[in-house]
Amino acid sequence: MDEPRQLLIIDDDPDFVDGLRSILESAGYSVDVAYNPKAGFDALRAKRYDLLLLDILMGRGAEGVMVARKMRKDPELSKMPVLIITSLREQIAFLFPGQPVHPHLLPVDELMEKPVEPKILLERVGNLIEAAEKKKAESK
Amino acid sequence: MLERSGYEVATSRDGAQGLRRVEELAPDLVLVDLKMPGISGFDVIERVRALDPSIVTVVITGYATLDSAVEAMQKGAYDFIPKPFTPDELRRIARRGIEKRKLVLEAEALRREKEMLKGQFASILSHELKAPLDAVQQNLMWITEELAGALTEVQRTRLERMKSRISEMLGLIRTWRRAIFTDLSTIKGGFGPIRISTVIHKAIENVQVYATRKDVDVVTAPSDPQGEVVGDEGTLVEALANIIGNAVKYSHAGSQVLVEAEEEAGSLLVRVSDSGVGISEEELPLIFGDSKPSRDGTGGEKGSGLGLALTRRIVEIHGGTVFAGSKVGKGTTITITLPLLKTSTAGLQGSDGSQGTTSST
């Protein structure tokens, strides 16, 4: 790996972010953090990231869903792999009743429930980035 | 008479027409003559009640016998007025009836608001409780790795204990939350065929770490059952994992928990037997209920007391049943019965009659 992969975390809990960030940095990723949806979306537009780690329950409700909706409307951002890390898995089921627990908020996403097992986290992150890069190489 | 007092009044000549008008107008109060052509006044009262129980009905009885008035009240009428009556009498009764309706509607609105608040409260509370634990746990998980080389065995064990205590608490919050306000019937939309062996394996996987820590061996029959059921894999796994987890909780170190499946007359039976502390006869009928205290496990584990209640709800939504048999000091056997979709083609699971001490409740 030449350049370190760029990751962005959008999550409003600084302590949780610290734990998550240290796992990702130990594996050689470069990690940026936004502590609210607005700062997160600004960061996404300002810089190109290889993967987004997105919290769902932020602020006054499921503001993470708003971020996902905005990303879906953007042709570039909609292709970005996203790992949704949420505190309450069923909360997502409530937002989308009658759908499977993992509703695919975005074309490329995966869902994990907090807290995340470090080994599994790194595995998922690695797989998502690899799949996205493969896809990109094929479309060239 | 009533219109002059400011009420809007609609009239009908018989019961059938009257009921149609009730549906159209959704009135506050219905005055019903007991003696009418067609549908009887009693039937009208019952049907108005079925339409909207908050509508107040007042009966006009031509032959003011107590019997018919009593019968009308039993059918749900609020009051009665014997013929002939003065305008004042009628107005008084109408006013009282409408006030009663207002009270009923207010009480209903209050009840609904309370329900909603309860749901929101549970949602907010569980998030507020869980978020700090998530953060602590996430950091603990990694710090154990970061310090791996520097920690003594005792320190490492203590960190592991901290992690497992927090994960017990996280589990409690999850179960509590689901039991309180997940509408489980929504899972029916996603029902599909599932192999019971998959459910069993995943459920065991869920409790494996806990069982290993307690030195309890969770074993299955040597060959996988082939039967399929229709359902939702996630919740079925949870239902079974609750039972196996419970068996482990009340098992002694070094003992076994046996999970076996068997087909019987169009049904699939999944049996979980332990040789743990057992459940007394008085407690046995209560274990699947919502309101009972949780007993501590053999290792002092706390619980929400809701796990098995949730299991029962999940199994019932799948059209199945769950029952328990137990002897104090000997152990407990809990059996889930689910409707079988596909009979196994391979050999049936042997049912070993000597297992456990089942006595169905």
Contacts between the chains, C-beta under 8 A, distances in Angstrom:
chain1	res1	chain2	res2	distance
A	13	B	131	5.9
A	13	B	134	7.4
A	13	B	135	5.5
A	15	B	132	7.8
A	15	B	135	3.8
A	15	B	136	7.5
A	15	B	138	8.0
A	15	B	139	6.8
A	16	B	131	7.5
A	16	B	134	5.7
A	16	B	135	4.0
A	16	B	138	5.4
A	18	B	139	6.7
A	19	B	135	6.6
A	19	B	138	3.5
A	19	B	139	4.0
A	19	B	141	7.2
A	19	B	142	5.6
A	20	B	138	6.2
A	22	B	142	5.6
A	22	B	146	7.2
A	23	B	142	5.1
A	26	B	142	7.9
A	26	B	146	7.6
A	57	B	127	5.9
A	57	B	131	8.0
A	87	B	127	6.1
A	87	B	130	5.3
A	87	B	131	5.7
A	87	B	134	5.6
A	88	B	126	6.8
A	88	B	127	6.2
A	88	B	130	6.7
A	88	B	174	8.0
A	88	B	177	7.2
A	90	B	177	7.0
A	90	B	178	6.4
A	90	B	182	6.0
A	91	B	123	7.5
A	91	B	127	7.7
A	93	B	182	7.8
A	93	B	186	7.8
A	97	B	186	5.7
A	98	B	186	5.8
A	98	B	189	4.7
A	98	B	190	7.7
A	99	B	190	8.0
A	100	B	190	6.1
A	101	B	234	6.5
A	114	B	130	7.7
A	114	B	134	4.0
A	114	B	137	8.0
A	114	B	138	6.9
A	115	B	134	5.0
A	115	B	137	4.0
A	115	B	138	4.3
A	115	B	141	6.3
A	115	B	170	7.7
A	116	B	138	7.0
A	117	B	141	6.9
A	118	B	141	5.7
A	118	B	142	5.6
A	118	B	145	6.3
